Amino acid sequence: MCLALPAEVVAIDGDTARVSLGGVQKEVSLVLLEEVSVGDYVLVHVGYALEKVSPEEAERTLALFAEAGLA
């Protein structure tokens, strides 16, 4: 089973972004996506941003993780 977490993009440098999830920041690759901007939410899995998601979808997903005791 794979698990991708939604995270907010806080900085971009070329094909790399710094994302924030619950106050933790991490560098991820953007090579799989086009047109990502600071403030966007992306699904992150093993160091890669896989897909852009809306802020509402990110919030719902994170709430479900918290409810399940995973966040």
Secondary structure, DSSP 4 states (H G I P E B T S, - for coil): ----EEEEEEEEETTEEEEEETTEEEEEE-TT-SS--TT-EEEEETTEEEEEE-HHHHHHHHHHHHHTT--
